[in-house]
Amino acid sequence: MENLNKKVNRVVLIGTGAVGCSYAYSMINQGVAEELVLIDVNEAKSEGEAMDLNHGIPFAPSPIKVWSGTYQDCESADLVVITAGLAQKPGETRLQLVEKNTKIFKEIIKNIMASGFDGIFLVATNPVDILTYVTWKESGLPKERVIGSGTVLDSARLRTALGQHFNMDTRNVHAYIIGEHGDTELPVWSRSSVGVERLEELPPERLNRESLENIFVNVRDAAYHIIERKGATYYGIGMSLVRITKAILNNENCILTVSSYLDGQYGHQDVFIGVPAVINRGGIREIIEIDLNAKEKQQFDHSVTVLKETMKPVI
Ligand SMILES: NC(=O)c1ccc[n+]([C@@H]2O[C@H](COP(=O)([O-])OP(=O)(O)OC[C@H]3O[C@@H](n4cnc5c(N)ncnc54)[C@H](O)[C@@H]3O)[C@@H](O)[C@H]2O)c1
């Protein structure tokens, strides 16, 4: 007989602002989990969002229960996704948000852990690498089960831009941004390819170094350009978070540039930063150490230094 008590996937979302709701909307549209719980310090907001999202469920690809809940709902959650906190204002860097969002996070993590939560954390709030570290420290969970969205969005932006440049399907573009999700991030050109061709080996008439550099600068500064125009960025990160969620819940063993804890990899330790990692139901299965060239290594080291310096006053 069919087991009617089969375990369902429960995801709890903390923070139902622009990023959180874009994530929730994509989750429902992509049929990723059976239960989605919304929590926000502004309870009326999470209630209203749950009501609105529920009205789309008849058109979703698979059944899902969505409700505005409490921290107690985290107890049996497989995944808690955090998008709560302050966002960048025009001209503001991600790192400038550190103090206020760390304070908010300490409170949130305490509430989640008090429920008995023993699943995986996925953090998106900025500065994401530092807040992922805060989440790890405050929760006491193993490092493999604390994941930041890292440079997944940045790598997606790079793939989109390269796909447009070459007029190729972005799914054929393999390109990675690593480092801080912010101003010191870097592209790993030495490991990028379009279809079966390595970018660095393309002849100058098909790609010159200058256009590559322009593509990267536009990717790195994309959030500033979007915030100047519409005040915030949320669809891209919402879909990036769903991509990571699927990798976890579906035990995909796929490679994504998430913010992961370095324990000697890339010559660094005690820092969360965006690097390629294999993601599955247990969280981060392993970090992939790519051979960076001298320039890339120097840029990556700089990114680590900036994160560690920024973290000092709050950790
Ligand atoms: N990682 C990325 O790639 C990426 C991309 C875009 C935005 N972000 C970040 O995501 C975060 C959210 O951005 P947004 O545009 O959704 O902001 P927003 O202001 O629209 O939403 C934030 C939400 O957090 C809630 N909140 C605040 N304090 C809380 C608390 N203590 N407990 C529960 N909820 C609380 C607020 O009520 C609000 O609903 C920002 O830090 C932003 O910089 C990250």
The ligand as an SDF file (V2000), in Angstrom:
LIG
                    3D

 44 48  0  0  0  0  0  0  0  0999 V2000
   22.8940   37.5310   -2.6250 N   0  0  0  0  0  0  0  0  0  0  0  0
   22.4890   38.2110   -3.6820 C   0  0  0  0  0  0  0  0  0  0  0  0
   22.9320   37.9380   -4.8140 O   0  0  0  0  0  0  0  0  0  0  0  0
   21.4650   39.3080   -3.4700 C   0  0  0  0  0  0  0  0  0  0  0  0
   20.8350   39.9240   -4.5740 C   0  0  0  0  0  0  0  0  0  0  0  0
   19.8940   40.9110   -4.3150 C   0  0  0  0  0  0  0  0  0  0  0  0
   19.6150   41.3040   -3.0170 C   0  0  0  0  0  0  0  0  0  0  0  0
   20.2530   40.6940   -1.9790 N   0  0  0  0  0  0  0  0  0  0  0  0
   20.0240   41.0690   -0.5800 C   0  0  0  0  0  0  0  0  0  0  0  0
   18.8280   40.4790   -0.1090 O   0  0  0  0  0  0  0  0  0  0  0  0
   18.3760   41.2220    1.0340 C   0  0  0  0  0  0  0  0  0  0  0  0
   16.8920   41.5120    0.9110 C   0  0  0  0  0  0  0  0  0  0  0  0
   16.6610   42.4220   -0.1420 O   0  0  0  0  0  0  0  0  0  0  0  0
   15.1650   42.8750   -0.5260 P   0  0  0  0  0  0  0  0  0  0  0  0
   15.2880   43.6920   -1.7510 O   0  0  0  0  0  0  0  0  0  0  0  0
   14.2540   41.7070   -0.4800 O   0  0  0  0  0  0  0  0  0  0  0  0
   14.8310   43.8170    0.7170 O   0  0  0  0  0  0  0  0  0  0  0  0
   13.3670   44.1900    1.2450 P   0  0  0  0  0  0  0  0  0  0  0  0
   13.5370   45.4040    2.0920 O   0  0  0  0  0  0  0  0  0  0  0  0
   12.3960   44.2070    0.1150 O   0  0  0  0  0  0  0  0  0  0  0  0
   12.9840   42.9460    2.1670 O   0  0  0  0  0  0  0  0  0  0  0  0
   13.6130   42.6410    3.3640 C   0  0  0  0  0  0  0  0  0  0  0  0
   12.5880   41.9720    4.2460 C   0  0  0  0  0  0  0  0  0  0  0  0
   13.2460   41.5350    5.4450 O   0  0  0  0  0  0  0  0  0  0  0  0
   12.3200   41.7160    6.5080 C   0  0  0  0  0  0  0  0  0  0  0  0
   13.0330   41.7370    7.7850 N   0  0  0  0  0  0  0  0  0  0  0  0
   13.8230   42.7140    8.2850 C   0  0  0  0  0  0  0  0  0  0  0  0
   14.2590   42.3570    9.5110 N   0  0  0  0  0  0  0  0  0  0  0  0
   13.7380   41.1380    9.7790 C   0  0  0  0  0  0  0  0  0  0  0  0
   13.8160   40.2670   10.8740 C   0  0  0  0  0  0  0  0  0  0  0  0
   14.5230   40.5760   11.9640 N   0  0  0  0  0  0  0  0  0  0  0  0
   13.1400   39.1010   10.8150 N   0  0  0  0  0  0  0  0  0  0  0  0
   12.4150   38.7660    9.7240 C   0  0  0  0  0  0  0  0  0  0  0  0
   12.2910   39.5680    8.6550 N   0  0  0  0  0  0  0  0  0  0  0  0
   12.9520   40.7380    8.6860 C   0  0  0  0  0  0  0  0  0  0  0  0
   11.6350   43.0320    6.1790 C   0  0  0  0  0  0  0  0  0  0  0  0
   10.4250   43.1810    6.8980 O   0  0  0  0  0  0  0  0  0  0  0  0
   11.4440   42.9000    4.6750 C   0  0  0  0  0  0  0  0  0  0  0  0
   10.1910   42.2940    4.3590 O   0  0  0  0  0  0  0  0  0  0  0  0
   19.2660   42.4930    1.0760 C   0  0  0  0  0  0  0  0  0  0  0  0
   20.2930   42.3400    2.0370 O   0  0  0  0  0  0  0  0  0  0  0  0
   19.8480   42.5420   -0.3160 C   0  0  0  0  0  0  0  0  0  0  0  0
   21.0710   43.2610   -0.3610 O   0  0  0  0  0  0  0  0  0  0  0  0
   21.1530   39.6980   -2.1970 C   0  0  0  0  0  0  0  0  0  0  0  0
  1  2  1  0
  2  3  2  0
  2  4  1  0
  4  5  1  0
  4 44  2  0
  5  6  2  0
  6  7  1  0
  7  8  2  0
  8  9  1  0
  8 44  1  0
  9 10  1  0
  9 42  1  0
 10 11  1  0
 11 12  1  0
 11 40  1  0
 12 13  1  0
 13 14  1  0
 14 15  2  0
 14 16  1  0
 14 17  1  0
 17 18  1  0
 18 19  2  0
 18 20  1  0
 18 21  1  0
 21 22  1  0
 22 23  1  0
 23 24  1  0
 23 38  1  0
 24 25  1  0
 25 26  1  0
 25 36  1  0
 26 27  1  0
 26 35  1  0
 27 28  2  0
 28 29  1  0
 29 30  1  0
 29 35  2  0
 30 31  1  0
 30 32  2  0
 32 33  1  0
 33 34  2  0
 34 35  1  0
 36 37  1  0
 36 38  1  0
 38 39  1  0
 40 41  1  0
 40 42  1  0
 42 43  1  0
M  CHG  2   8   1  16  -1
M  END
$$$$
